Amino acid sequence: MKIFTSLFLYLFITISCKSDFVFPVFWTQNGTCATFETKGEEFVHTGRCCEYVTIPKFNLTKNTSFSVAGSYTYYTRSGKSETNLPIFVSGKLSKDGQELTFNYTAPADSSLMNYTFRNNQDPAVCDCNCYFK
């Protein structure tokens, strides 16, 4: 009886500690081309034409802020690229896990970029005049 009680208690604790939240692979910002996606061991963010941000994959927790180092790449209209510029990204996953804020300063022009992503929206289709290599 003692073994059965211990096993039941262990299973109850294990099951109740599991989170039902699964981080979506692809997030979008409504009405824009901005995306935040999981690719391999990185998160990749595209926001404005001709640029993207990569950060190492890390555990996002609901209702928790984050600040991580990453890299920024952008392309000019002539095809010249500036790659792997260091960048710091901050943000927060909402309490319900449905909204992700993402902020950084773009090295290309020092613009402060603020995004709010949801995991259930379709991105807009965008046409950019730059040449990705």
PyMOL CGO cylinders between C-alpha atoms (Angstrom):
from pymol import cmd
from pymol.cgo import CYLINDER

trace = [
    CYLINDER, 0.00, 0.00, 0.00, 2.85, 2.37, 0.80, 0.3, 1, 1, 1, 1, 1, 1,
    CYLINDER, 2.85, 2.37, 0.80, 4.38, 1.83, -2.66, 0.3, 1, 1, 1, 1, 1, 1,
    CYLINDER, 4.38, 1.83, -2.66, 1.03, 2.48, -4.35, 0.3, 1, 1, 1, 1, 1, 1,
    CYLINDER, 1.03, 2.48, -4.35, 0.52, 5.70, -2.40, 0.3, 1, 1, 1, 1, 1, 1,
    CYLINDER, 0.52, 5.70, -2.40, 4.06, 6.89, -3.18, 0.3, 1, 1, 1, 1, 1, 1,
    CYLINDER, 4.06, 6.89, -3.18, 3.65, 6.08, -6.88, 0.3, 1, 1, 1, 1, 1, 1,
    CYLINDER, 3.65, 6.08, -6.88, 0.29, 7.86, -7.03, 0.3, 1, 1, 1, 1, 1, 1,
    CYLINDER, 0.29, 7.86, -7.03, 1.72, 10.93, -5.29, 0.3, 1, 1, 1, 1, 1, 1,
    CYLINDER, 1.72, 10.93, -5.29, 4.74, 10.98, -7.65, 0.3, 1, 1, 1, 1, 1, 1,
    CYLINDER, 4.74, 10.98, -7.65, 2.50, 10.76, -10.75, 0.3, 1, 1, 1, 1, 1, 1,
    CYLINDER, 2.50, 10.76, -10.75, 0.16, 13.44, -9.43, 0.3, 1, 1, 1, 1, 1, 1,
    CYLINDER, 0.16, 13.44, -9.43, 3.04, 15.86, -8.79, 0.3, 1, 1, 1, 1, 1, 1,
    CYLINDER, 3.04, 15.86, -8.79, 4.69, 15.12, -12.15, 0.3, 1, 1, 1, 1, 1, 1,
    CYLINDER, 4.69, 15.12, -12.15, 1.48, 15.61, -14.13, 0.3, 1, 1, 1, 1, 1, 1,
    CYLINDER, 1.48, 15.61, -14.13, 0.45, 18.77, -12.29, 0.3, 1, 1, 1, 1, 1, 1,
    CYLINDER, 0.45, 18.77, -12.29, 3.88, 20.38, -12.81, 0.3, 1, 1, 1, 1, 1, 1,
    CYLINDER, 3.88, 20.38, -12.81, 3.79, 20.04, -16.59, 0.3, 1, 1, 1, 1, 1, 1,
    CYLINDER, 3.79, 20.04, -16.59, 2.93, 23.14, -18.58, 0.3, 1, 1, 1, 1, 1, 1,
    CYLINDER, 2.93, 23.14, -18.58, 0.40, 22.91, -21.38, 0.3, 1, 1, 1, 1, 1, 1,
    CYLINDER, 0.40, 22.91, -21.38, 2.03, 25.90, -23.10, 0.3, 1, 1, 1, 1, 1, 1,
    CYLINDER, 2.03, 25.90, -23.10, 3.87, 25.08, -26.30, 0.3, 1, 1, 1, 1, 1, 1,
    CYLINDER, 3.87, 25.08, -26.30, 5.79, 27.97, -27.82, 0.3, 1, 1, 1, 1, 1, 1,
    CYLINDER, 5.79, 27.97, -27.82, 4.53, 28.46, -31.39, 0.3, 1, 1, 1, 1, 1, 1,
    CYLINDER, 4.53, 28.46, -31.39, 7.04, 28.16, -34.22, 0.3, 1, 1, 1, 1, 1, 1,
    CYLINDER, 7.04, 28.16, -34.22, 5.75, 31.19, -36.12, 0.3, 1, 1, 1, 1, 1, 1,
    CYLINDER, 5.75, 31.19, -36.12, 4.48, 34.53, -34.75, 0.3, 1, 1, 1, 1, 1, 1,
    CYLINDER, 4.48, 34.53, -34.75, 3.27, 37.56, -36.72, 0.3, 1, 1, 1, 1, 1, 1,
    CYLINDER, 3.27, 37.56, -36.72, 2.34, 41.18, -36.09, 0.3, 1, 1, 1, 1, 1, 1,
    CYLINDER, 2.34, 41.18, -36.09, -1.08, 42.02, -37.48, 0.3, 1, 1, 1, 1, 1, 1,
    CYLINDER, -1.08, 42.02, -37.48, -1.04, 44.09, -40.67, 0.3, 1, 1, 1, 1, 1, 1,
    CYLINDER, -1.04, 44.09, -40.67, 2.74, 44.05, -41.11, 0.3, 1, 1, 1, 1, 1, 1,
    CYLINDER, 2.74, 44.05, -41.11, 5.41, 41.84, -42.61, 0.3, 1, 1, 1, 1, 1, 1,
    CYLINDER, 5.41, 41.84, -42.61, 7.01, 41.36, -39.19, 0.3, 1, 1, 1, 1, 1, 1,
    CYLINDER, 7.01, 41.36, -39.19, 7.58, 37.77, -38.08, 0.3, 1, 1, 1, 1, 1, 1,
    CYLINDER, 7.58, 37.77, -38.08, 9.27, 35.98, -35.20, 0.3, 1, 1, 1, 1, 1, 1,
    CYLINDER, 9.27, 35.98, -35.20, 10.04, 32.34, -35.86, 0.3, 1, 1, 1, 1, 1, 1,
    CYLINDER, 10.04, 32.34, -35.86, 11.97, 29.38, -34.58, 0.3, 1, 1, 1, 1, 1, 1,
    CYLINDER, 11.97, 29.38, -34.58, 14.61, 28.11, -37.01, 0.3, 1, 1, 1, 1, 1, 1,
    CYLINDER, 14.61, 28.11, -37.01, 16.87, 25.36, -35.72, 0.3, 1, 1, 1, 1, 1, 1,
    CYLINDER, 16.87, 25.36, -35.72, 18.70, 26.60, -32.64, 0.3, 1, 1, 1, 1, 1, 1,
    CYLINDER, 18.70, 26.60, -32.64, 17.79, 30.26, -33.22, 0.3, 1, 1, 1, 1, 1, 1,
    CYLINDER, 17.79, 30.26, -33.22, 14.90, 32.66, -33.17, 0.3, 1, 1, 1, 1, 1, 1,
    CYLINDER, 14.90, 32.66, -33.17, 14.78, 34.79, -36.32, 0.3, 1, 1, 1, 1, 1, 1,
    CYLINDER, 14.78, 34.79, -36.32, 12.93, 38.10, -36.50, 0.3, 1, 1, 1, 1, 1, 1,
    CYLINDER, 12.93, 38.10, -36.50, 12.17, 39.94, -39.72, 0.3, 1, 1, 1, 1, 1, 1,
    CYLINDER, 12.17, 39.94, -39.72, 10.53, 43.31, -39.40, 0.3, 1, 1, 1, 1, 1, 1,
    CYLINDER, 10.53, 43.31, -39.40, 11.46, 45.92, -41.93, 0.3, 1, 1, 1, 1, 1, 1,
    CYLINDER, 11.46, 45.92, -41.93, 12.49, 45.15, -45.47, 0.3, 1, 1, 1, 1, 1, 1,
    CYLINDER, 12.49, 45.15, -45.47, 16.12, 44.16, -45.98, 0.3, 1, 1, 1, 1, 1, 1,
    CYLINDER, 16.12, 44.16, -45.98, 16.94, 43.32, -42.37, 0.3, 1, 1, 1, 1, 1, 1,
    CYLINDER, 16.94, 43.32, -42.37, 16.68, 40.52, -39.87, 0.3, 1, 1, 1, 1, 1, 1,
    CYLINDER, 16.68, 40.52, -39.87, 17.68, 39.73, -36.29, 0.3, 1, 1, 1, 1, 1, 1,
    CYLINDER, 17.68, 39.73, -36.29, 18.85, 36.36, -34.97, 0.3, 1, 1, 1, 1, 1, 1,
    CYLINDER, 18.85, 36.36, -34.97, 19.11, 35.39, -31.32, 0.3, 1, 1, 1, 1, 1, 1,
    CYLINDER, 19.11, 35.39, -31.32, 20.04, 32.06, -29.76, 0.3, 1, 1, 1, 1, 1, 1,
    CYLINDER, 20.04, 32.06, -29.76, 17.02, 30.01, -28.75, 0.3, 1, 1, 1, 1, 1, 1,
    CYLINDER, 17.02, 30.01, -28.75, 16.17, 30.32, -25.06, 0.3, 1, 1, 1, 1, 1, 1,
    CYLINDER, 16.17, 30.32, -25.06, 13.25, 29.33, -22.86, 0.3, 1, 1, 1, 1, 1, 1,
    CYLINDER, 13.25, 29.33, -22.86, 10.47, 31.89, -22.91, 0.3, 1, 1, 1, 1, 1, 1,
    CYLINDER, 10.47, 31.89, -22.91, 8.28, 31.86, -19.84, 0.3, 1, 1, 1, 1, 1, 1,
    CYLINDER, 8.28, 31.86, -19.84, 4.79, 33.31, -19.57, 0.3, 1, 1, 1, 1, 1, 1,
    CYLINDER, 4.79, 33.31, -19.57, 4.57, 36.72, -17.89, 0.3, 1, 1, 1, 1, 1, 1,
    CYLINDER, 4.57, 36.72, -17.89, 8.36, 37.07, -17.87, 0.3, 1, 1, 1, 1, 1, 1,
    CYLINDER, 8.36, 37.07, -17.87, 10.60, 39.71, -19.44, 0.3, 1, 1, 1, 1, 1, 1,
    CYLINDER, 10.60, 39.71, -19.44, 13.82, 38.85, -21.27, 0.3, 1, 1, 1, 1, 1, 1,
    CYLINDER, 13.82, 38.85, -21.27, 16.92, 40.60, -22.58, 0.3, 1, 1, 1, 1, 1, 1,
    CYLINDER, 16.92, 40.60, -22.58, 19.31, 38.71, -24.85, 0.3, 1, 1, 1, 1, 1, 1,
    CYLINDER, 19.31, 38.71, -24.85, 22.25, 39.39, -27.16, 0.3, 1, 1, 1, 1, 1, 1,
    CYLINDER, 22.25, 39.39, -27.16, 21.86, 38.63, -30.83, 0.3, 1, 1, 1, 1, 1, 1,
    CYLINDER, 21.86, 38.63, -30.83, 22.99, 39.74, -34.26, 0.3, 1, 1, 1, 1, 1, 1,
    CYLINDER, 22.99, 39.74, -34.26, 21.54, 42.11, -36.81, 0.3, 1, 1, 1, 1, 1, 1,
    CYLINDER, 21.54, 42.11, -36.81, 21.96, 41.90, -40.59, 0.3, 1, 1, 1, 1, 1, 1,
    CYLINDER, 21.96, 41.90, -40.59, 20.77, 44.34, -43.20, 0.3, 1, 1, 1, 1, 1, 1,
    CYLINDER, 20.77, 44.34, -43.20, 21.12, 44.80, -46.94, 0.3, 1, 1, 1, 1, 1, 1,
    CYLINDER, 21.12, 44.80, -46.94, 21.24, 47.98, -48.98, 0.3, 1, 1, 1, 1, 1, 1,
    CYLINDER, 21.24, 47.98, -48.98, 19.51, 48.50, -52.31, 0.3, 1, 1, 1, 1, 1, 1,
    CYLINDER, 19.51, 48.50, -52.31, 22.81, 47.90, -54.06, 0.3, 1, 1, 1, 1, 1, 1,
    CYLINDER, 22.81, 47.90, -54.06, 23.16, 44.50, -52.42, 0.3, 1, 1, 1, 1, 1, 1,
    CYLINDER, 23.16, 44.50, -52.42, 25.86, 45.43, -49.91, 0.3, 1, 1, 1, 1, 1, 1,
    CYLINDER, 25.86, 45.43, -49.91, 25.32, 43.71, -46.59, 0.3, 1, 1, 1, 1, 1, 1,
    CYLINDER, 25.32, 43.71, -46.59, 26.26, 44.49, -43.03, 0.3, 1, 1, 1, 1, 1, 1,
    CYLINDER, 26.26, 44.49, -43.03, 26.15, 41.17, -41.22, 0.3, 1, 1, 1, 1, 1, 1,
    CYLINDER, 26.15, 41.17, -41.22, 26.23, 39.98, -37.65, 0.3, 1, 1, 1, 1, 1, 1,
    CYLINDER, 26.23, 39.98, -37.65, 26.24, 43.39, -36.02, 0.3, 1, 1, 1, 1, 1, 1,
    CYLINDER, 26.24, 43.39, -36.02, 25.85, 42.94, -32.24, 0.3, 1, 1, 1, 1, 1, 1,
    CYLINDER, 25.85, 42.94, -32.24, 22.43, 43.81, -30.86, 0.3, 1, 1, 1, 1, 1, 1,
    CYLINDER, 22.43, 43.81, -30.86, 20.48, 43.49, -27.62, 0.3, 1, 1, 1, 1, 1, 1,
    CYLINDER, 20.48, 43.49, -27.62, 16.83, 42.50, -27.77, 0.3, 1, 1, 1, 1, 1, 1,
    CYLINDER, 16.83, 42.50, -27.77, 14.33, 42.79, -24.95, 0.3, 1, 1, 1, 1, 1, 1,
    CYLINDER, 14.33, 42.79, -24.95, 10.72, 41.77, -24.63, 0.3, 1, 1, 1, 1, 1, 1,
    CYLINDER, 10.72, 41.77, -24.63, 8.10, 39.88, -22.70, 0.3, 1, 1, 1, 1, 1, 1,
    CYLINDER, 8.10, 39.88, -22.70, 5.74, 36.95, -23.19, 0.3, 1, 1, 1, 1, 1, 1,
    CYLINDER, 5.74, 36.95, -23.19, 2.25, 37.77, -21.93, 0.3, 1, 1, 1, 1, 1, 1,
    CYLINDER, 2.25, 37.77, -21.93, 0.59, 36.10, -18.97, 0.3, 1, 1, 1, 1, 1, 1,
    CYLINDER, 0.59, 36.10, -18.97, -1.57, 33.94, -21.25, 0.3, 1, 1, 1, 1, 1, 1,
    CYLINDER, -1.57, 33.94, -21.25, 1.32, 33.17, -23.64, 0.3, 1, 1, 1, 1, 1, 1,
    CYLINDER, 1.32, 33.17, -23.64, -0.55, 34.60, -26.63, 0.3, 1, 1, 1, 1, 1, 1,
    CYLINDER, -0.55, 34.60, -26.63, 1.35, 37.86, -27.10, 0.3, 1, 1, 1, 1, 1, 1,
    CYLINDER, 1.35, 37.86, -27.10, 5.08, 38.50, -27.44, 0.3, 1, 1, 1, 1, 1, 1,
    CYLINDER, 5.08, 38.50, -27.44, 6.61, 41.97, -27.32, 0.3, 1, 1, 1, 1, 1, 1,
    CYLINDER, 6.61, 41.97, -27.32, 10.02, 42.43, -28.95, 0.3, 1, 1, 1, 1, 1, 1,
    CYLINDER, 10.02, 42.43, -28.95, 12.17, 45.60, -28.84, 0.3, 1, 1, 1, 1, 1, 1,
    CYLINDER, 12.17, 45.60, -28.84, 15.59, 46.67, -30.11, 0.3, 1, 1, 1, 1, 1, 1,
    CYLINDER, 15.59, 46.67, -30.11, 17.45, 49.58, -31.67, 0.3, 1, 1, 1, 1, 1, 1,
    CYLINDER, 17.45, 49.58, -31.67, 18.22, 48.94, -35.36, 0.3, 1, 1, 1, 1, 1, 1,
    CYLINDER, 18.22, 48.94, -35.36, 21.93, 49.56, -36.07, 0.3, 1, 1, 1, 1, 1, 1,
    CYLINDER, 21.93, 49.56, -36.07, 21.15, 50.52, -39.70, 0.3, 1, 1, 1, 1, 1, 1,
    CYLINDER, 21.15, 50.52, -39.70, 19.61, 53.86, -38.69, 0.3, 1, 1, 1, 1, 1, 1,
    CYLINDER, 19.61, 53.86, -38.69, 19.33, 53.86, -34.86, 0.3, 1, 1, 1, 1, 1, 1,
    CYLINDER, 19.33, 53.86, -34.86, 15.54, 53.48, -35.01, 0.3, 1, 1, 1, 1, 1, 1,
    CYLINDER, 15.54, 53.48, -35.01, 13.84, 52.08, -31.92, 0.3, 1, 1, 1, 1, 1, 1,
    CYLINDER, 13.84, 52.08, -31.92, 11.86, 49.05, -33.08, 0.3, 1, 1, 1, 1, 1, 1,
    CYLINDER, 11.86, 49.05, -33.08, 8.83, 47.83, -31.10, 0.3, 1, 1, 1, 1, 1, 1,
    CYLINDER, 8.83, 47.83, -31.10, 6.80, 44.81, -32.15, 0.3, 1, 1, 1, 1, 1, 1,
    CYLINDER, 6.80, 44.81, -32.15, 3.85, 42.96, -30.67, 0.3, 1, 1, 1, 1, 1, 1,
    CYLINDER, 3.85, 42.96, -30.67, 3.39, 39.47, -32.06, 0.3, 1, 1, 1, 1, 1, 1,
    CYLINDER, 3.39, 39.47, -32.06, 0.49, 37.05, -31.81, 0.3, 1, 1, 1, 1, 1, 1,
    CYLINDER, 0.49, 37.05, -31.81, 0.62, 33.41, -32.77, 0.3, 1, 1, 1, 1, 1, 1,
    CYLINDER, 0.62, 33.41, -32.77, -2.67, 33.26, -34.65, 0.3, 1, 1, 1, 1, 1, 1,
    CYLINDER, -2.67, 33.26, -34.65, -2.39, 35.91, -37.37, 0.3, 1, 1, 1, 1, 1, 1,
    CYLINDER, -2.39, 35.91, -37.37, -1.30, 35.78, -41.00, 0.3, 1, 1, 1, 1, 1, 1,
    CYLINDER, -1.30, 35.78, -41.00, 1.54, 38.08, -42.09, 0.3, 1, 1, 1, 1, 1, 1,
    CYLINDER, 1.54, 38.08, -42.09, 1.07, 40.67, -44.79, 0.3, 1, 1, 1, 1, 1, 1,
    CYLINDER, 1.07, 40.67, -44.79, 2.77, 40.08, -48.14, 0.3, 1, 1, 1, 1, 1, 1,
    CYLINDER, 2.77, 40.08, -48.14, 5.64, 42.52, -48.65, 0.3, 1, 1, 1, 1, 1, 1,
    CYLINDER, 5.64, 42.52, -48.65, 7.78, 43.48, -51.60, 0.3, 1, 1, 1, 1, 1, 1,
    CYLINDER, 7.78, 43.48, -51.60, 11.24, 44.83, -50.79, 0.3, 1, 1, 1, 1, 1, 1,
    CYLINDER, 11.24, 44.83, -50.79, 13.82, 46.48, -53.03, 0.3, 1, 1, 1, 1, 1, 1,
    CYLINDER, 13.82, 46.48, -53.03, 16.97, 44.90, -51.67, 0.3, 1, 1, 1, 1, 1, 1,
    CYLINDER, 16.97, 44.90, -51.67, 19.04, 41.94, -52.72, 0.3, 1, 1, 1, 1, 1, 1,
    CYLINDER, 19.04, 41.94, -52.72, 19.41, 39.19, -50.18, 0.3, 1, 1, 1, 1, 1, 1,
    CYLINDER, 19.41, 39.19, -50.18, 22.43, 36.98, -50.73, 0.3, 1, 1, 1, 1, 1, 1,
]
cmd.load_cgo(trace, "trace")
